[in-house]
Amino acid sequence: MIPWSEFIRSHGVWNSWGQEFLNFNYPPLYLYLLTVATWLPLPRLFAIKLVYVAFDYVLAWQVGGVVQACGVTTKRWPAMLATLCLPTVVMNSALWGQCDAMYASGLAACVYYLLRGRPVGAMVAFGLAFSLKPQAVFLTPLLLVLVWQRRFSPLLLYVIPAVYVALAVPSWLAGRSMLDLLLLYAHQHITPFPALTLGATNLYQWLPGAPFEPFFQIGLVLAGLSALVLVVAVCRRYRTSLTHDRLLQLAMTSLVLMPFVLPAMHERYFFAADALAVAYAFRFSNGRWVLLLIQFASAFTYLPYLFNWEPVPRPWLAVVMAVALGLLLRDLLWANSELATNLKASPADAVATTNSSTP
């Protein structure tokens, strides 16, 4: 990242925005944020990390908003503090210098606006998240369920690519091909690291030595089928609109399920689930176990990369993540009633929950 920043400084902002340089394959919005870091009057490493850490606070604010929107109004600030203190949040931005808090804050904002009944804001937030990293698609099952249940018009899904295109316009005006910008994610390759798992605690930890090409293709099909089955199962289980509780449960399940079944995932790709699990823990009585399991599995996967230390083998961490996913699926699809999942609902939410549970 420092060579990218040096290139921007030496070649000028406008010239840098209009060309591909030094194997830079991030979308334009990230380029603009890196430009901000480039011109901060700080040592380069500190300046870049400062921008990343700033999004930790944006993420914490949005997670606190999700908790408040779910009816736990007195726990917003504790939830924010808990998010900032998560081991993976501290390690990801401040220590490792990764930008996962950027797209994760967009996804948390998307969930918040959906809970508030503001689908346009939710689509803009999702578009911003997608304009930072393609991992935003992990939340897609939630959006498909809400469209199926007619919570908002499917035409609003066009807001997502519209946000991406709008953010690409400055780079296009600076001279870069719009086609290249639109196909940027399609041109990103797994190589030179072709592996079924790039550190993620998912099911491919249990397939050591499996050939990459056939299992990679099978994994993509499996991920598509898993998303489809989840959408259909939720729509059959809840034929009316999802309550706030169920919406949060589906968001959490999507953010864990997709990187768990997709191949070629990095250890950091559970980051959005790491953060939103704080809201889950403050909302549901068993949510603390989900939070602890996910955080345990994620944080211990960071250690081999950062410290060359692996106290728990990754296949066992994948088992821990699988248990967390099982708890989420159980709560989402097999709970007896809405009210049984949480007794801390606000009066208004309790009424809505009761109505949705009535045959």
MARGU-132989 format. One line per 8 residues: number of its first residue (from 0); their letters; for each residue x, y, z of C-alpha. Coordinates in nm, 3 decimals. Each point is the difference from the previous one (the first is absolute). Layout:
NUM = a = X:Y:Z | ...
***
This chain:
0 = mipwsefi = 0.000:0.000:0.000 | 0.289:0.236:0.066 | 0.132:-0.035:-0.361 | -0.352:0.076:-0.126 | -0.010:0.308:0.218 | 0.345:0.108:-0.121 | -0.114:-0.038:-0.360 | -0.299:0.225:0.062
8 = rshgvwns = 0.221:0.265:0.159 | 0.269:-0.011:-0.270 | -0.230:-0.015:-0.305 | -0.279:0.223:0.125 | -0.354:-0.084:0.106 | -0.172:0.044:-0.337 | 0.261:-0.195:-0.198 | -0.009:-0.281:0.255
16 = wgqeflnf = -0.377:-0.025:-0.008 | 0.008:-0.042:-0.376 | 0.235:-0.294:-0.032 | 0.080:-0.344:0.131 | 0.319:-0.006:0.204 | 0.215:-0.238:0.204 | -0.249:-0.287:-0.018 | -0.265:0.217:0.168
24 = nypplyly = -0.326:-0.194:-0.039 | -0.227:0.171:0.253 | -0.317:0.188:-0.101 | -0.003:0.381:-0.040 | -0.153:0.076:0.342 | 0.296:-0.165:0.171 | 0.233:0.200:-0.225 | -0.163:0.324:0.110
32 = lltvatwl = 0.035:-0.094:0.368 | 0.364:-0.096:-0.054 | 0.047:0.343:-0.158 | -0.130:0.159:0.319 | 0.255:-0.202:0.199 | 0.275:0.105:-0.240 | -0.047:0.366:0.079 | -0.032:-0.027:0.377
40 = plprlfai = 0.295:0.172:0.174 | 0.112:-0.324:0.167 | 0.252:-0.276:-0.067 | -0.139:-0.206:-0.284 | -0.067:-0.319:0.197 | -0.181:0.190:0.276 | -0.201:0.202:-0.251 | -0.126:-0.309:-0.183
48 = klvyvafd = -0.084:-0.183:0.321 | -0.173:0.310:0.139 | -0.250:-0.006:-0.288 | -0.064:-0.370:0.062 | -0.041:0.048:0.376 | -0.243:0.286:-0.061 | -0.232:-0.254:-0.160 | 0.019:-0.212:0.316
56 = yvlawqvg = -0.192:0.282:0.167 | -0.245:0.023:-0.290 | -0.054:-0.374:0.031 | -0.051:0.023:0.376 | -0.253:0.281:-0.046 | -0.199:-0.206:-0.248 | 0.006:-0.313:0.217 | -0.128:0.209:0.289
64 = gvvqacgv = -0.273:0.130:-0.228 | -0.103:-0.356:-0.087 | -0.031:-0.081:0.371 | -0.211:0.310:0.057 | -0.219:-0.068:-0.306 | -0.069:-0.350:0.135 | -0.149:0.146:0.315 | 0.291:-0.024:0.243
72 = ttkrwpam = 0.016:0.378:0.026 | 0.212:0.019:0.315 | 0.282:-0.213:-0.140 | 0.114:0.208:-0.298 | 0.313:0.140:0.164 | 0.107:-0.328:0.164 | -0.041:-0.169:-0.339 | 0.216:0.264:-0.164
80 = latlclpt = 0.271:-0.044:0.262 | -0.017:-0.378:-0.030 | 0.045:0.025:-0.378 | 0.308:0.218:0.034 | 0.149:-0.246:0.252 | -0.046:-0.313:-0.211 | 0.339:-0.168:-0.056 | -0.058:-0.029:-0.375
88 = vvmnsalw = -0.097:0.367:-0.029 | 0.317:0.109:0.181 | 0.220:-0.239:-0.195 | -0.156:0.061:-0.342 | 0.039:0.377:-0.032 | 0.246:0.132:0.258 | 0.239:-0.296:0.001 | -0.029:-0.166:-0.340
96 = gqcdamya = -0.087:0.309:-0.205 | -0.299:-0.163:-0.174 | -0.308:0.189:-0.117 | -0.277:-0.251:0.076 | -0.169:0.242:0.239 | -0.079:0.218:-0.302 | -0.233:-0.241:-0.177 | -0.122:-0.153:0.328
104 = sglaacvy = -0.120:0.341:0.118 | -0.200:0.030:-0.323 | -0.162:-0.338:0.058 | -0.082:0.088:0.362 | -0.154:0.326:-0.125 | -0.203:-0.199:-0.254 | -0.142:-0.218:0.278 | -0.071:0.308:0.212
112 = yllrgrpv = -0.195:0.176:-0.276 | -0.195:-0.316:-0.077 | -0.098:-0.022:0.367 | -0.110:0.363:-0.017 | -0.212:-0.063:-0.309 | 0.219:0.215:-0.227 | 0.080:-0.225:-0.299 | 0.150:0.277:-0.216
120 = gamvafgl = 0.256:0.079:0.270 | 0.066:-0.371:0.038 | 0.070:-0.042:-0.370 | 0.231:0.303:-0.002 | 0.188:-0.143:0.299 | 0.027:-0.339:-0.171 | 0.121:0.175:-0.316 | 0.271:0.177:0.197
128 = afslkpqa = 0.105:-0.329:0.160 | 0.013:-0.170:-0.340 | 0.199:0.296:-0.136 | 0.269:-0.082:0.255 | 0.014:-0.380:-0.008 | -0.187:-0.276:-0.185 | -0.046:-0.185:0.331 | -0.307:0.220:0.049
136 = vfltplll = -0.190:-0.263:-0.201 | -0.001:-0.222:0.311 | -0.310:0.193:0.110 | -0.188:-0.069:-0.328 | -0.228:-0.276:0.141 | -0.153:0.254:0.238 | -0.079:0.239:-0.285 | -0.152:-0.278:-0.212
144 = vlvwqrrf = -0.229:-0.108:0.283 | -0.121:0.356:0.055 | -0.068:0.046:-0.371 | -0.187:-0.332:-0.007 | -0.211:0.114:0.294 | -0.061:0.335:-0.173 | 0.160:0.202:0.275 | 0.129:0.222:-0.279
152 = splllyvi = -0.012:0.008:-0.378 | 0.257:-0.208:-0.191 | 0.064:0.315:-0.205 | 0.182:0.141:0.302 | 0.272:-0.261:-0.056 | 0.114:0.218:-0.291 | 0.113:0.256:0.256 | 0.295:-0.226:0.084
160 = pavyvala = 0.166:0.005:-0.346 | -0.101:0.365:-0.038 | 0.205:0.088:0.309 | 0.297:-0.195:-0.136 | -0.020:0.170:-0.340 | -0.037:0.345:0.155 | 0.313:-0.056:0.207 | 0.188:-0.122:-0.309
168 = vpswlagr = -0.073:0.320:-0.196 | 0.293:0.206:0.141 | 0.249:-0.273:-0.099 | -0.166:-0.024:-0.341 | 0.024:0.376:-0.051 | 0.365:-0.020:0.101 | 0.060:-0.240:-0.291 | -0.063:-0.354:0.113
176 = smldllll = -0.222:-0.225:-0.210 | -0.353:-0.026:0.137 | -0.015:-0.360:-0.122 | 0.308:-0.085:0.206 | -0.155:0.166:0.302 | -0.327:-0.189:-0.040 | 0.177:-0.334:-0.043 | 0.258:0.061:0.271
184 = yahqhitp = -0.129:-0.275:0.229 | -0.032:-0.242:-0.291 | 0.368:0.053:-0.084 | 0.120:-0.072:0.352 | 0.160:-0.343:0.019 | 0.066:-0.249:0.276 | 0.346:-0.060:-0.141 | 0.285:0.011:0.091
192 = fpaltlga = -0.158:-0.166:0.306 | -0.231:-0.270:-0.140 | -0.125:-0.178:0.311 | -0.341:-0.116:0.116 | 0.048:0.198:0.320 | 0.237:0.292:0.053 | -0.021:-0.025:0.376 | -0.377:0.019:0.050
200 = tnlyqwlp = -0.154:-0.228:0.261 | -0.244:-0.160:-0.242 | -0.082:-0.349:-0.122 | 0.302:-0.011:-0.234 | 0.226:-0.029:0.304 | -0.125:-0.358:0.008 | 0.115:-0.071:-0.357 | 0.379:0.025:0.014
208 = gapfepff = 0.168:-0.092:-0.322 | -0.319:0.008:-0.209 | 0.062:0.112:-0.361 | -0.077:0.367:-0.045 | -0.179:0.027:-0.336 | -0.279:-0.260:0.036 | -0.068:0.080:0.365 | 0.006:0.373:-0.068
216 = qiglvlag = -0.274:-0.039:-0.260 | -0.196:-0.233:0.227 | 0.038:0.251:0.282 | -0.148:0.281:-0.208 | -0.299:-0.217:-0.086 | -0.035:-0.102:0.364 | 0.003:0.365:0.109 | -0.269:0.090:-0.251
224 = lsalvlvv = -0.216:-0.293:0.106 | 0.052:0.080:0.369 | -0.112:0.359:-0.052 | -0.303:-0.117:-0.199 | -0.098:-0.260:0.261 | 0.033:0.259:0.276 | -0.221:0.249:-0.186 | -0.268:-0.260:-0.078
232 = avcrryrt = 0.006:-0.145:0.353 | -0.040:0.342:0.162 | -0.278:0.101:-0.237 | -0.187:-0.323:0.069 | 0.055:0.029:0.374 | -0.109:0.365:0.017 | -0.262:0.064:-0.265 | -0.064:0.353:0.127
240 = slthdrll = 0.259:0.270:0.052 | 0.294:-0.072:0.225 | -0.005:0.161:0.343 | 0.303:0.192:0.119 | 0.130:-0.304:0.185 | -0.025:-0.226:-0.302 | 0.156:0.260:-0.228 | 0.304:0.022:0.227
248 = qlamtslv = 0.019:-0.379:0.024 | -0.012:-0.035:-0.378 | 0.268:0.267:-0.044 | 0.229:-0.182:0.242 | -0.068:-0.338:-0.161 | 0.078:0.137:-0.346 | 0.327:0.158:0.112 | 0.119:-0.328:0.151
256 = lmpfvlpa = -0.143:-0.248:-0.251 | 0.138:0.155:-0.318 | 0.372:0.014:0.094 | -0.039:-0.340:0.166 | -0.102:-0.171:-0.327 | 0.188:0.216:-0.253 | 0.347:-0.115:-0.105 | 0.314:0.215:-0.006
264 = mheryffa = -0.101:0.209:0.302 | 0.252:0.190:0.215 | -0.014:-0.013:0.378 | -0.126:0.360:0.006 | -0.316:-0.070:-0.199 | -0.203:-0.075:0.313 | 0.069:0.354:0.120 | -0.350:0.138:-0.063
272 = adalavay = -0.144:-0.295:0.194 | 0.250:0.067:0.280 | -0.134:0.353:0.044 | -0.372:-0.063:-0.049 | 0.023:-0.286:0.251 | 0.028:0.270:0.268 | -0.351:0.119:-0.086 | -0.113:-0.362:0.001
280 = afrfsngr = 0.146:-0.051:0.348 | -0.176:0.307:0.139 | -0.332:-0.101:-0.156 | -0.031:-0.374:0.067 | 0.050:-0.199:0.316 | 0.224:-0.258:-0.171 | 0.166:0.262:-0.218 | 0.302:0.020:0.229
288 = wvllliqf = 0.090:-0.356:-0.096 | -0.026:0.082:-0.368 | 0.221:0.305:0.053 | 0.260:-0.195:0.199 | 0.013:-0.289:-0.247 | 0.035:0.224:-0.305 | 0.256:0.224:0.168 | 0.200:-0.298:0.123
296 = asaftylp = 0.010:-0.158:-0.345 | 0.084:0.326:-0.177 | 0.254:0.145:0.244 | 0.204:-0.318:0.022 | 0.027:-0.011:-0.379 | 0.170:0.340:0.003 | 0.279:-0.123:0.228 | 0.191:-0.222:-0.248
304 = ylfnwepv = 0.024:0.285:-0.249 | 0.079:0.280:0.245 | 0.217:-0.185:0.253 | 0.092:-0.330:-0.167 | -0.180:-0.172:0.288 | -0.280:-0.256:-0.036 | -0.121:-0.104:0.347 | -0.314:-0.162:-0.145
312 = prpwlavv = 0.014:-0.188:-0.332 | -0.220:0.161:-0.263 | -0.206:-0.315:-0.071 | -0.112:0.012:0.363 | -0.080:0.370:-0.032 | -0.216:-0.090:-0.299 | -0.193:-0.234:0.231 | -0.057:0.292:0.239
320 = mavalgll = -0.128:0.217:-0.286 | -0.225:-0.285:-0.114 | -0.152:-0.019:0.350 | -0.069:0.375:-0.011 | -0.165:-0.040:-0.340 | -0.209:-0.288:0.135 | -0.123:0.215:0.289 | -0.094:0.279:-0.240
328 = lrdllwan = -0.191:-0.236:-0.229 | -0.179:-0.154:0.296 | -0.108:0.339:0.134 | -0.109:0.119:-0.343 | -0.182:-0.304:-0.136 | -0.099:-0.221:0.291 | -0.099:0.234:0.283 | -0.357:-0.061:0.120
336 = selatnlk = -0.107:0.362:0.005 | 0.123:0.353:-0.035 | -0.056:0.085:0.366 | 0.192:-0.306:0.118 | 0.323:0.132:-0.152 | 0.015:0.313:0.209 | -0.190:0.132:0.298 | 0.163:0.343:-0.015
344 = aspadava = -0.201:0.132:-0.295 | -0.157:0.343:0.017 | -0.382:0.010:0.029 | -0.044:0.107:-0.362 | 0.232:-0.272:-0.126 | -0.172:-0.257:0.221 | -0.335:0.082:-0.160 | 0.147:-0.032:-0.348
352 = ttnsstp = 0.167:-0.326:0.101 | -0.325:-0.145:0.137 | -0.190:0.092:-0.314 | 0.260:-0.161:-0.225 | -0.018:-0.321:0.202 | -0.377:-0.031:-0.023 | -0.108:-0.268:-0.254
***
